[in-house]
Amino acid sequence: MELYIQIRDGVPFEHPIQGDNFRQAFPEIDVNNLPSSFAKFERVEKPEIGLYQVYEGVTYEFVDGVCKDVHQVRNLTEEEKVVLQNDLKTNWDAETGFYSWTLDIETGGFIPPAPRPEDEKTYTWDEATLSWIEVSNA
């Protein structure tokens, strides 16, 4: 996608403008020879955010002479990680009633105390016996 952005005092100003809209708004400007008050803009895809990260927004900056999106991502503090893990466990317990399952702190998923049987049958977890029970297809 062809994008342009206005430059004021050497920094990107407001939001990128699509090429067709730019040419309509500024017909006197040659997009192949932009004045210093405009620059081509490159869109950068938002990064995937990990379990222990927070997306804090995007700014428009010059990177290696090109104006583009710069996404702000920060890692959770140790205290925030503990809060998140406690919230995950509390929500899991409340939603499933599977209090015996253990939080996998790497993935945020939960691990049953006994592995699910690896066959073609259907099973459900029985918290009372801490085991997998085959579900009949009847």
Backbone as a printed PyTorch tensor [residue, N CA C, xyz], in Angstrom:
tensor([[[  0.8420,  -1.1720,   0.0000],
         [  0.0000,   0.0000,   0.0000],
         [  0.8920,   1.2430,   0.0000]],

        [[  0.5600,   2.1590,  -0.8450],
         [  1.3130,   3.4110,  -0.9750],
         [  0.8180,   4.4070,   0.0750]],

        [[  1.7440,   4.8590,   0.9490],
         [  1.3950,   5.7800,   2.0260],
         [  2.3980,   6.9270,   2.1040]],

        [[  1.8950,   8.0830,   2.5880],
         [  2.7320,   9.2570,   2.8100],
         [  2.3570,   9.8320,   4.1670]],

        [[  3.2910,  10.5780,   4.7460],
         [  3.0100,  11.2200,   6.0290],
         [  3.6000,  12.6200,   6.0260]],

        [[  2.9050,  13.5060,   6.7030],
         [  3.3880,  14.8830,   6.8080],
         [  4.5100,  14.9430,   7.8450]],

        [[  5.4940,  15.8030,   7.6010],
         [  6.6300,  15.9960,   8.5070],
         [  6.6110,  17.4340,   8.9940]],

        [[  6.6480,  17.5970,  10.3100],
         [  6.7160,  18.9460,  10.9010],
         [  7.8670,  18.9730,  11.8890]],

        [[  8.7040,  19.9690,  11.7680],
         [  9.8830,  20.1050,  12.6340],
         [ 10.7160,  18.8270,  12.6490]],

        [[ 10.7810,  18.1640,  11.4940],
         [ 11.6260,  16.9810,  11.3480],
         [ 11.0460,  15.6870,  11.8860]],

        [[  9.8000,  15.7070,  12.3670],
         [  9.1860,  14.4860,  12.9070],
         [  7.8410,  14.2280,  12.2340]],

        [[  7.4460,  12.9530,  12.1370],
         [  6.1500,  12.6230,  11.5420],
         [  5.0140,  13.2960,  12.3100]],

        [[  4.0060,  13.7610,  11.5490],
         [  2.8920,  14.5000,  12.1310],
         [  1.5850,  13.8230,  11.7270]],

        [[  0.7280,  13.6050,  12.6940],
         [ -0.5710,  12.9680,  12.5070],
         [ -0.4120,  11.5630,  11.9360]],

        [[ -1.2890,  11.1780,  10.9940],
         [ -1.3180,   9.7940,  10.5230],
         [ -0.9610,   9.6900,   9.0490]],

        [[ -0.5280,   8.4880,   8.6130],
         [ -0.2270,   8.2900,   7.1890],
         [ -1.4670,   8.5240,   6.3160]],

        [[ -1.2150,   8.9250,   5.0860],
         [ -2.2610,   9.2220,   4.1080],
         [ -2.0910,   8.2540,   2.9370]],

        [[ -3.1780,   7.6230,   2.5020],
         [ -3.1070,   6.7340,   1.3440],
         [ -2.7380,   7.5250,   0.0950]],

        [[ -2.0200,   6.8650,  -0.8010],
         [ -1.4980,   7.5180,  -2.0000],
         [ -2.5370,   8.2620,  -2.8100]],

        [[ -3.6710,   7.6250,  -3.1100],
         [ -4.7090,   8.2930,  -3.9110],
         [ -5.2370,   9.5290,  -3.1900]],

        [[ -5.4690,   9.4180,  -1.8960],
         [ -5.9510,  10.5580,  -1.1120],
         [ -4.9040,  11.6680,  -1.0630]],

        [[ -3.6490,  11.2690,  -0.9460],
         [ -2.5620,  12.2520,  -0.9110],
         [ -2.5360,  13.0560,  -2.2050]],

        [[ -2.6160,  12.3710,  -3.3490],
         [ -2.5680,  13.0500,  -4.6460],
         [ -3.7770,  13.9710,  -4.8400]],

        [[ -4.9400,  13.5650,  -4.3070],
         [ -6.1230,  14.4360,  -4.4030],
         [ -5.9710,  15.6660,  -3.5060]],

        [[ -5.4330,  15.4650,  -2.3160],
         [ -5.2910,  16.5840,  -1.3730],
         [ -4.1580,  17.5250,  -1.7630]],

        [[ -3.1090,  16.9680,  -2.3740],
         [ -1.9300,  17.7690,  -2.7260],
         [ -1.5380,  17.5180,  -4.1860]],

        [[ -2.3790,  17.9350,  -5.1300],
         [ -2.1040,  17.6350,  -6.5490],
         [ -0.8320,  18.2930,  -7.0770]],

        [[ -0.3810,  19.3480,  -6.4140],
         [  0.8290,  20.0530,  -6.8730],
         [  2.1160,  19.3500,  -6.4540]],

        [[  2.0300,  18.3370,  -5.5860],
         [  3.2440,  17.6720,  -5.0880],
         [  3.5540,  16.4450,  -5.9330]],

        [[  4.8000,  16.3660,  -6.3800],
         [  5.2960,  15.2100,  -7.1340],
         [  5.7190,  14.1470,  -6.1180]],

        [[  5.0160,  13.0200,  -6.1110],
         [  5.3140,  11.9750,  -5.1120],
         [  6.6850,  11.3400,  -5.3370]],

        [[  7.2720,  11.5490,  -6.5090],
         [  8.6130,  11.0220,  -6.7740],
         [  9.7040,  12.0170,  -6.3760]],

        [[  9.2990,  13.1980,  -5.9560],
         [ 10.2400,  14.2340,  -5.5470],
         [  9.5910,  15.0290,  -4.4110]],

        [[  9.3970,  14.3490,  -3.2790],
         [  8.6630,  14.9330,  -2.1530],
         [  9.4260,  16.0850,  -1.5060]],

        [[  8.7110,  17.1360,  -1.1260],
         [  9.3600,  18.2040,  -0.3530],
         [  9.6550,  17.6770,   1.0610]],

        [[ 10.4740,  18.4180,   1.8000],
         [ 10.8760,  17.9730,   3.1400],
         [  9.7030,  17.9170,   4.1250]],

        [[  8.5640,  18.4790,   3.7510],
         [  7.3990,  18.4650,   4.6370],
         [  6.5510,  17.1940,   4.4940]],

        [[  6.9930,  16.2590,   3.6350],
         [  6.3060,  14.9750,   3.4650],
         [  7.3380,  13.8700,   3.2840]],

        [[  6.9370,  12.6600,   3.6090],
         [  7.8160,  11.5010,   3.4200],
         [  6.9700,  10.2870,   3.0630]],

        [[  7.5940,   9.3620,   2.3520],
         [  6.9350,   8.0710,   2.1290],
         [  6.8650,   7.3660,   3.4770]],

        [[  5.8390,   6.5270,   3.6230],
         [  5.6190,   5.8390,   4.8910],
         [  5.4870,   4.3520,   4.6300]],

        [[  6.1480,   3.5410,   5.4650],
         [  6.0420,   2.0800,   5.3730],
         [  5.2920,   1.5500,   6.5810]],

        [[  4.2340,   0.8060,   6.3110],
         [  3.4550,   0.1840,   7.3760],
         [  4.2110,  -1.0520,   7.8750]],

        [[  4.3100,  -1.1990,   9.1910],
         [  4.9500,  -2.3530,   9.8180],
         [  3.8790,  -3.0990,  10.5950]],

        [[  3.7500,  -4.3710,  10.3160],
         [  2.7270,  -5.1850,  10.9650],
         [  2.9420,  -5.2330,  12.4830]],

        [[  1.8460,  -5.1920,  13.2010],
         [  1.8950,  -5.2790,  14.6650],
         [  2.4830,  -6.6370,  15.0590]],

        [[  3.4360,  -6.6520,  15.9920],
         [  4.0610,  -7.9210,  16.3750],
         [  3.1100,  -8.7860,  17.1940]],

        [[  3.3790, -10.0880,  17.1910],
         [  2.6450, -10.9870,  18.0780],
         [  3.0890, -10.6990,  19.4950]],

        [[  2.1250, -10.6470,  20.3850],
         [  2.4200, -10.3350,  21.7740],
         [  2.4450, -11.6340,  22.5740]],

        [[  3.5200, -11.8450,  23.3050],
         [  3.6610, -13.0430,  24.1150],
         [  2.8300, -12.9680,  25.3890]],

        [[  2.7270, -14.0850,  26.0490],
         [  1.9420, -14.1890,  27.2770],
         [  2.3630, -13.1550,  28.3080]],

        [[  3.6470, -12.8980,  28.4050],
         [  4.1650, -11.9970,  29.4320],
         [  4.6200, -10.6590,  28.8520]],

        [[  3.9020, -10.1970,  27.8300],
         [  4.2000,  -8.9140,  27.2140],
         [  2.9300,  -8.0730,  27.1420]],

        [[  3.1150,  -6.7640,  27.0170],
         [  2.0060,  -5.8210,  26.8940],
         [  2.2810,  -4.9360,  25.6850]],

        [[  1.2740,  -4.8050,  24.8210],
         [  1.3800,  -3.8920,  23.6880],
         [  0.9810,  -2.5120,  24.1860]],

        [[  1.8820,  -1.5310,  24.0260],
         [  1.6310,  -0.1970,  24.5600],
         [  1.3420,   0.8480,  23.4950]],

        [[  1.2770,   0.4280,  22.2420],
         [  0.9050,   1.3690,  21.1980],
         [  1.9250,   1.4550,  20.0870]],

        [[  1.6740,   2.4000,  19.1930],
         [  2.5320,   2.5870,  18.0270],
         [  2.8600,   4.0730,  17.8860]],

        [[  4.0670,   4.3420,  17.4530],
         [  4.4810,   5.6980,  17.1070],
         [  4.9830,   5.6560,  15.6700]],

        [[  5.1000,   6.8280,  15.0590],
         [  5.6410,   6.9410,  13.7130],
         [  7.0110,   7.5780,  13.8390]],

        [[  8.0200,   6.8670,  13.3420],
         [  9.3980,   7.3450,  13.4860],
         [ 10.1920,   7.0530,  12.2280]],

        [[ 11.3030,   7.7780,  12.0910],
         [ 12.2430,   7.4850,  11.0220],
         [ 13.1730,   6.3770,  11.4950]],

        [[ 13.2420,   5.3140,  10.7130],
         [ 14.1350,   4.1930,  10.9970],
         [ 14.9750,   3.9830,   9.7460]],

        [[ 16.2800,   4.1600,   9.8800],
         [ 17.1890,   4.0510,   8.7370],
         [ 16.7280,   4.9170,   7.5670]],

        [[ 16.2820,   6.1340,   7.8660],
         [ 15.8910,   7.0870,   6.8440],
         [ 14.4960,   6.8980,   6.2780]],

        [[ 13.7450,   5.9040,   6.7790],
         [ 12.3970,   5.6410,   6.2870],
         [ 11.4180,   5.8250,   7.4350]],

        [[ 10.3170,   6.5200,   7.1730],
         [  9.2970,   6.7090,   8.2010],
         [  8.4150,   5.4670,   8.2360]],

        [[  8.2240,   4.9200,   9.4420],
         [  7.4280,   3.7050,   9.5680],
         [  6.8370,   3.5750,  10.9620]],

        [[  5.9520,   2.5880,  11.1100],
         [  5.3870,   2.2600,  12.4140],
         [  6.4810,   1.6990,  13.3080]],

        [[  6.5040,   2.1500,  14.5620],
         [  7.3810,   1.5620,  15.5700],
         [  6.4700,   1.1400,  16.7180]],

        [[  6.3260,  -0.1660,  16.8770],
         [  5.4170,  -0.7140,  17.8850],
         [  6.1220,  -0.8040,  19.2360]],

        [[  5.4080,  -0.3720,  20.2600],
         [  5.9610,  -0.3660,  21.6220],
         [  5.4320,  -1.5960,  22.3680]],

        [[  6.3360,  -2.4870,  22.7480],
         [  5.9830,  -3.6990,  23.4940],
         [  6.9050,  -3.7580,  24.6980]],

        [[  6.3300,  -4.0450,  25.8560],
         [  7.1840,  -4.2010,  27.0300],
         [  6.8990,  -5.5310,  27.7010]],

        [[  7.8990,  -6.0420,  28.3800],
         [  7.7450,  -7.2710,  29.1500],
         [  7.1070,  -6.9450,  30.4940]],

        [[  6.2860,  -7.8610,  30.9840],
         [  5.6980,  -7.6850,  32.3090],
         [  6.7880,  -7.7120,  33.3700]],

        [[  6.5500,  -6.9830,  34.4430],
         [  7.4530,  -7.0650,  35.5940],
         [  7.2060,  -8.4050,  36.2840]],

        [[  8.0890,  -8.7900,  37.1590],
         [  7.9100, -10.0470,  37.9080],
         [  6.6060, -10.0110,  38.7040]],

        [[  6.2910,  -8.8670,  39.2710],
         [  5.0470,  -8.7290,  40.0450],
         [  3.8310,  -8.8960,  39.1380]],

        [[  3.8750,  -8.2970,  37.9510],
         [  2.7640,  -8.4300,  37.0060],
         [  2.6040,  -9.8740,  36.5360]],

        [[  3.7220, -10.5820,  36.3690],
         [  3.6590, -11.9950,  35.9760],
         [  2.9350, -12.8150,  37.0290]],

        [[  3.2560, -12.5810,  38.2960],
         [  2.6120, -13.3210,  39.3930],
         [  1.1140, -13.0420,  39.4020]],

        [[  0.7280, -11.7810,  39.2380],
         [ -0.6950, -11.4180,  39.2090],
         [ -1.3850, -12.1360,  38.0520]],

        [[ -0.7740, -12.1020,  36.8620],
         [ -1.3520, -12.7600,  35.6930],
         [ -1.5100, -14.2540,  35.9400]],

        [[ -0.4610, -14.9020,  36.4550],
         [ -0.5320, -16.3390,  36.7230],
         [ -1.6240, -16.6620,  37.7340]],

        [[ -1.7510, -15.8510,  38.7750],
         [ -2.8090, -16.0690,  39.7710],
         [ -4.1860, -15.8860,  39.1430]],

        [[ -4.3340, -14.8760,  38.2960],
         [ -5.6090, -14.6490,  37.6070],
         [ -5.9490, -15.8120,  36.6770]],

        [[ -4.9560, -16.3040,  35.9370],
         [ -5.1860, -17.4460,  35.0470],
         [ -5.6910, -18.6470,  35.8400]],

        [[ -5.0250, -18.9340,  36.9540],
         [ -5.4020, -20.0880,  37.7810],
         [ -6.7920, -19.8980,  38.3830]],

        [[ -7.0700, -18.7140,  38.9030],
         [ -8.3840, -18.4470,  39.5030],
         [ -9.4930, -18.6020,  38.4650]],

        [[ -9.2910, -18.0330,  37.2800],
         [-10.2890, -18.1310,  36.2180],
         [-10.4630, -19.5770,  35.7510]],

        [[ -9.3590, -20.2980,  35.6260],
         [ -9.4170, -21.7050,  35.2140],
         [-10.2320, -22.5070,  36.2280]],

        [[ -9.9200, -22.3520,  37.4880],
         [-10.6310, -23.0890,  38.5310],
         [-12.1230, -22.7620,  38.5040]],

        [[-12.4540, -21.4690,  38.3810],
         [-13.8540, -21.0400,  38.4000],
         [-14.6100, -21.5470,  37.1680]],

        [[-13.9560, -21.5440,  36.0130],
         [-14.6290, -21.9350,  34.7730],
         [-14.7340, -23.4440,  34.6080]],

        [[-13.7240, -24.1880,  35.0630],
         [-13.6970, -25.6290,  34.8060],
         [-13.9520, -26.4790,  36.0390]],

        [[-13.5760, -25.9870,  37.1930],
         [-13.6550, -26.8070,  38.4050],
         [-12.5370, -27.8390,  38.4820]],

        [[-11.5720, -27.7470,  37.5850],
         [-10.4500, -28.6910,  37.5690],
         [ -9.3100, -28.1300,  38.4090]],

        [[ -9.4570, -28.1840,  39.7180],
         [ -8.4800, -27.5950,  40.6280],
         [ -7.1510, -28.3390,  40.6340]],

        [[ -7.1570, -29.5640,  40.1720],
         [ -5.9430, -30.3750,  40.2070],
         [ -4.9810, -30.0750,  39.0600]],

        [[ -5.4490, -29.3780,  38.0410],
         [ -4.6020, -29.1040,  36.8920],
         [ -3.5690, -28.0360,  37.2520]],

        [[ -2.4090, -28.1250,  36.6290],
         [ -1.2880, -27.2350,  36.9260],
         [ -1.0960, -26.2250,  35.7890]],

        [[ -0.8850, -24.9840,  36.1740],
         [ -0.6100, -23.9480,  35.1890],
         [  0.7750, -24.1560,  34.5910]],

        [[  0.8330, -24.1740,  33.2650],
         [  2.1100, -24.1850,  32.5500],
         [  2.5110, -22.7190,  32.3910]],

        [[  3.4830, -22.2680,  33.1650],
         [  3.8290, -20.8420,  33.1770],
         [  4.4690, -20.3740,  31.8680]],

        [[  4.9200, -21.2910,  31.0400],
         [  5.5040, -20.9010,  29.7520],
         [  4.4270, -20.5710,  28.7240]],

        [[  3.3310, -21.3480,  28.7180],
         [  2.3060, -21.1870,  27.6920],
         [  1.0140, -20.5450,  28.1970]],

        [[  0.7890, -20.5790,  29.5110],
         [ -0.4710, -20.1000,  30.0680],
         [ -1.5670, -21.1390,  29.9900]],

        [[ -1.2330, -22.3280,  29.5060],
         [ -2.1940, -23.4360,  29.4380],
         [ -2.1770, -24.2360,  30.7360]],

        [[ -3.0210, -25.2460,  30.7880],
         [ -3.1110, -26.0710,  31.9950],
         [ -2.8540, -27.5300,  31.6600]],

        [[ -2.2100, -28.2090,  32.6020],
         [ -1.7900, -29.5940,  32.4130],
         [ -2.5190, -30.4640,  33.4350]],

        [[ -3.2110, -31.5070,  32.9490],
         [ -3.8990, -32.3890,  33.8850],
         [ -2.8940, -33.2500,  34.6560]],

        [[ -3.2740, -33.7490,  35.8390],
         [ -2.3530, -34.5830,  36.6080],
         [ -2.0650, -35.9300,  35.9420]],

        [[ -2.9360, -36.3490,  35.0260],
         [ -2.7120, -37.5870,  34.2660],
         [ -2.8860, -37.2640,  32.7910]],

        [[ -1.9890, -37.7590,  31.9480],
         [ -2.1140, -37.4510,  30.5220],
         [ -3.3810, -38.0710,  29.9210]],

        [[ -3.9500, -37.3710,  28.9640],
         [ -5.1310, -37.8890,  28.2660],
         [ -4.7140, -39.1060,  27.4540]],

        [[ -5.5300, -40.1630,  27.4430],
         [ -5.1920, -41.3400,  26.6270],
         [ -5.0490, -40.9490,  25.1550]],

        [[ -4.0790, -41.5570,  24.5100],
         [ -3.8100, -41.2380,  23.1070],
         [ -4.3750, -42.3260,  22.2080]],

        [[ -5.6810, -42.2900,  22.0240],
         [ -6.3450, -43.1880,  21.0890],
         [ -7.4850, -42.4220,  20.4320]],

        [[ -8.2980, -43.0930,  19.6670],
         [ -9.3580, -42.4270,  18.9080],
         [-10.6300, -42.2030,  19.7170]],

        [[-10.6510, -42.6230,  20.9770],
         [-11.8530, -42.4980,  21.8020],
         [-11.9830, -41.0810,  22.3530]],

        [[-13.1980, -40.7580,  22.8150],
         [-13.4780, -39.4570,  23.4050],
         [-13.4750, -39.5930,  24.9180]],

        [[-12.8160, -38.6280,  25.5830],
         [-12.7010, -38.6740,  27.0370],
         [-13.1060, -37.3410,  27.6410]],

        [[-13.4880, -37.4110,  28.9060],
         [-13.7340, -36.2200,  29.6930],
         [-12.9740, -36.3640,  31.0050]],

        [[-12.5730, -35.2410,  31.5610],
         [-11.8180, -35.2760,  32.8050],
         [-12.7700, -35.4180,  33.9940]],

        [[-12.4390, -36.3150,  34.9250],
         [-13.2240, -36.4950,  36.1480],
         [-12.3770, -36.0160,  37.3230]],

        [[-12.7260, -34.8640,  37.8480],
         [-11.9430, -34.2600,  38.9290],
         [-12.0100, -35.0930,  40.2080]],

        [[-13.1290, -35.7630,  40.4340],
         [-13.2930, -36.5580,  41.6660],
         [-12.3020, -37.7220,  41.7310]],

        [[-12.0460, -38.3540,  40.5800],
         [-11.1270, -39.5050,  40.5620],
         [ -9.7600, -39.1440,  39.9960]],

        [[ -9.6240, -37.8980,  39.5630],
         [ -8.3850, -37.4230,  38.9190],
         [ -7.9630, -38.3310,  37.7660]],

        [[ -8.9670, -38.6160,  36.9120],
         [ -8.6810, -39.4940,  35.7820],
         [ -9.5750, -39.1410,  34.5990]],

        [[ -9.1890, -39.6600,  33.4490],
         [ -9.9610, -39.4760,  32.2320],
         [-11.0020, -40.5950,  32.1520]],

        [[-12.2370, -40.2180,  31.8230],
         [-13.3300, -41.1740,  31.6960],
         [-13.7680, -41.2010,  30.2440]],

        [[-13.8830, -42.4150,  29.6860],
         [-14.3160, -42.5270,  28.2940],
         [-15.7780, -42.1120,  28.1840]],

        [[-16.0640, -41.3420,  27.1550],
         [-17.4240, -40.9010,  26.8870],
         [-18.0170, -41.8390,  25.8400]],

        [[-19.1740, -42.4060,  26.1710],
         [-19.8100, -43.3170,  25.2050],
         [-20.4610, -42.5070,  24.1090]],

        [[-20.5240, -43.0680,  22.9190],
         [-21.1020, -42.3820,  21.7650],
         [-22.5930, -42.6440,  21.6310]],

        [[-23.1940, -43.2430,  22.6110],
         [-24.6150, -43.5990,  22.5200],
         [-25.5050, -42.4150,  22.7740]]])
